[in-house]
C-alpha cells in the first residue's frame, strides 16, 4: 500500500512505492516529474498548513484537466482488500507496459520510415525533367508507348511500398488496448504511479508507449531513486539492460531506414538516366531532319542573350543591370572551377596546381540539348565535350582568351568571356565564374591584383538579384577563409547566398572532430548566413579524372561516410547533383520574381531617352555610332575619289610652283651667284654645268618627290575641307582628321620612279637650245621675277641691320640701337668704297678691311672685322642683283644675237640661258610628277584610305573615341535600351508559356 509521510521541519512529502517482491521505494515528491505531482494534488488535495503545489505542476494540471478522467471512487474500509487490489492493478500496469513498449517503438519507427521514404520519393519525382514541351517532336504512339513503359518500370520497381503499408499499425486494436488498460487502471482508486503511466500512454507524441514514465524520468536529469532494500541494485541492472537493448534496436531501425532511402535514391537515379537517354534520342531525331518544324530558341538562350547585351553596354548608360545570374565566388584553389565543371558535366576549364587560372570572369550558360557541346558567343565552332581532343582545345582557347583580355602590367581582367554549354540532363542556368579571392600578392602579380579581384567580385555580388554561390574549402581551417567575410558584407541576411563546402572527404579525414563539419553546414561556425548549405566532393585532386568517375567517388564516399550515417549531414545537403538542382530552382525563382520589374525599368528608361531626342534633335534620324560611321565612311571615300578629277594643268601648276620654292635658294646661292661672279663667260658655263650635274645626282630627285607627296597631302586635305562646308556634319571632323593622318602615314611613295625622274631632269638641264622668242622672253621674265624677289629680300636684311632711316625716326619716333648705329656707319663707309670701285669682286681684301676699320675708328666707331665682312656681303649682293637686273633688261633684245651665235660682251646672256634651263626642268619635272600622281599615287592613297576606314570600323574603342557627343551617345542608348526591352519582353512571353 502507499503511504504518505511528513517531516515537520521541511513539510516535504514522501511517496513510498511497494513492489510485488516487497521492496519499497521511498521517493521525495518534489523529485518526481511535475506531471505526477499535478495528478497527485488532483486526487489527494492540499492538506492544511502545506504550501501550494509547484507552479509547474499547476500548469500541467491545467492541461491535464481537459483529459477525460472519471472521478476517483472512495477507498473501501477493508484494509486487506485494498492492498490486494492495488498490488493487482500495479502488476497489470507493469505487464501492459512491457508488452506495449517494444511494439510502439517498432510501429513508430516503421510509420516514420515509410513517411520519410514516401516524401523522398515525391521530391525526387518532382525533380524529374518535364518532357511535355517536346510532345510535338515525337509521334503520338511513340510518346504514349514511352510513357507507358516508364510507368510500368516504376510500378515494378516499387514493390516494397505495399510491404511498408502492411507494417502500418492497426489503430482499432490499439484503441481496444487503450480502453482495456484504462478500465483496469481506473477500477480502483487512482494511485500516483497508475496516473503517471496513463499520462505517459496518452501523450504518445512526446514518448513512445508504456515507457513514458521511464523516458520522462530519464529526460528530467534527476538523480536515480533511492532503494530501501538490498534488491535495488539488481532492479537497476535490469533497467540498464533494457535501455541498452532498446537503443540497439533503435540504431538498427535507423540503419535500415537509411538503406531504404539509398535504395530508392538509386532507383530514381536509374529512372532519371533512362529518361535522359530518351530525351537525347528525341532531340537527335529532330537534328537528323525527321521533323521539318524549326526548333525555337531555348528559354535560357534568350535570357543569356540579354545578359550578353548588358555586359557589353552596361558601362555606357545609366540603367543598371539587376537581372539574376549565379555568381560563383571563393578563395583561390577552393574548388570553384571544379564545382562548376561538375554542374556542367565536363572538364572545360584550364587547371593548375596552386596557381591562379581564372584571370577574368567567365559567363557559362547551361542548357539542355541532344549533344554535349560548348561554343563561344563570338565563334561558330562547336567543341564536342565527349572527345578529349576537343576538351583540350576548349581549355586552351579559354586560357588564350583570358590572357588576351588581361592588359599589359595587370594580372586579372574585368572583361567577360561568354561560353555556352549544352547537353542532355544539364540544369538550365547562367553562372559567372570569378577569379579566386587572394589574401597576399605573390611574385609575378601586379601590385593591385588583390584590390582588382575584390572590386570585380563586389561589382557582380552587389546586384540585388544575383545568387551568390559561396565556395569554401573544407580541407583547410575555416578561420583562413576570406570570401565568407566578403559575402557577408554584400548579403548580410543571406537571402540570396548558397554555401558550398568542398573537399569534404579530406575534411573528414583530417579533422579530429567531424562535428565541426556539421557546424559549418548548419551555419553555426561562420557569421555568414545563407539560404542553404551543401557539402560536395569534386574528385581526388587528379586533373585526369573524368566526370563519371568523380560522381561515383562522391556517391561512394557519402554512402559510407559517418557524416551522413550519424545524421550530421542530411541527404538533400550532399552531392553536386542536389546542389545543381537547388541552384537551378533558386535561379529560376529569382528570375520569375525580378524579370518583369527589370523590363519595366528599361521601358521607363526608353521613354525618357525618346523624349530627350524629340526635344533636342527633332529633324534628325536616330543614327547610332555604327550608322554614323558608315555615313562618314562614304563621305570620305567620295572626297578621295574627287582627287582623280583634278585637271592636269592644276596639278602641274601647283607642282611647278612648290618645286621652285623648294629649290630656288639652292639655285641662286649655290649655282647662279658663284658662277655669275666669275665675270667670265667660259668659266660661268663650266661652273654651272658642274654644279647642275652634282645637284641632279644627289638632291634634285629627292626634293621633287617630297614636293609631289606634300602636294598630294595638301590637295587631299583641301578637298576634305571643301566638303566640310557643304552641309556636312561637324560630328565627323575628328574622324576625318584621323583617317587623313593615318592614310598619309601608311602611304609610301613609289621609289622606283626616282631613277627615271633623275634621267629626265638631267636631260632637261643639259639642253641649252632656245628655239623661239617666246621661250626667251619667258626665261627673261622668270629671271627678272627671281632676281627682284631676291633683291627685295636683301634690302629687307640691310634695313633690319642698320635700323630706321631719318624719315622713320622723325615720323614714327623710332631710334637705332647701338649695334644698328655701328652697322649704319659701316654701311656708309662700304658704300663709298663700292662707289669708287663699281667692278669690285665679291670679297674684300684684308687691307681694305683694315682701311675701313681705321676710318671708322677715326670717327669714334669701334668695329669688328667680321662685322665689316658681313655688312659687305649684303651690300655687294644688293649691288650685284641690281646690275643683273639691268643686264636682264639689255638681254630682252639679245635673242637675235644668241640665235646667230654673235659674241657681244654686253649682250652675252648666259644667265638667261641658265634660267631657261631651270625653267624647262621645272616644267618637265612637274609633268612627270603629275603623271605619277594621277596614274599611281592617287589610287594607292584611295586604297590606303579604304584600309584605314575598315580598320577603324572593326575597332569599337577607336570609333567611340573619334565619333563622340551627346547626340551619338543618346542614339546609342536608345538602340541598346530598345534591344534589351524587346528581348526581355520576348523572354517574359516565353517564360509565361512555359509556366
Secondary structure, DSSP 8 states (H G I E B T S, - for coil): --EEEE-TTT--EEEEEE-TTS-EEEEEGGGS-HHHHHHHHHHH---TT-----HHHHHHHHHHTTS---------S-HHHHHHHHHHHHHHHHHHHHHHHHHHHHHHHHHHHHHHHHHHHHHHHHHS---GGGGGGS-HHHHHHHHHHHHHHHHHH-THHHHHHHTS--HHHHHHHHHHHHHHHHSS---HHHHHHHHHHH-TTTS-GGGHHHHHHHHTT-----BSSTTHHHHHHHHHHHHHHHHHHHHHHHHHHHHHHHHHHHHHHHHHHHHHHHHHHHHHHHHTTSS-S-----HHHHHHHHHHHHHHHGGGSSS------EEEEEBTTSSHHHHHHHHHTS--S---SSS----EEEEEEEEE-SS-EEEETT----EETTSHHHHHHHHHHHHHHHHHHS-TT-S-EEEEEEEEEEETT---EEEEE---B-SS--TTS-TTHHHHHHHHHHHHHTSTT-EEEEEEETTS-GGG-SHHHHHHHH-TT-SSEEEEEE-HHHHHHH-S-THHHHHHHTT-SSS---SEEEE----SS-TT--HHHHHHHHHHHHHH-HHHHTTSS-GGGBSHHHHHHHHHHHHHHHHHHHHHHHHHHHHHHHHHHHHHHHHH-TTS----HHHHHHHHHHHHHHHHHGGGGS-HHHHHHHHHHHHHHHHHHHIIIIIIHHHHTT--HHHHHHHHHHHHHHHIIIIIHHHHHHHHHHHHHHHHHHHHHHHHTTT--GGGHHHHHHHHHHHHHH----TTHHHHHHHHHHHHHH-----SHHHHHHHHHHHHHHHHHHHHHHHHHHHHHH---HHHHHHH-----HHHHHHHHHHHHHHHHHHH-TT--SS--HHHHHHHHHHHHHTT----HHHHHHHHHHHHHHHHHHHHHHHHHHGGG-HHHHHTT---SSS--HHHHHHHHHHHHHHHHHHHHHHHIIIIIHHHHHHHHHHHHHHHHH-HHHHHHHS-SHHHHHHHHHHHHHHHHHHHHHHHHHHHHH-
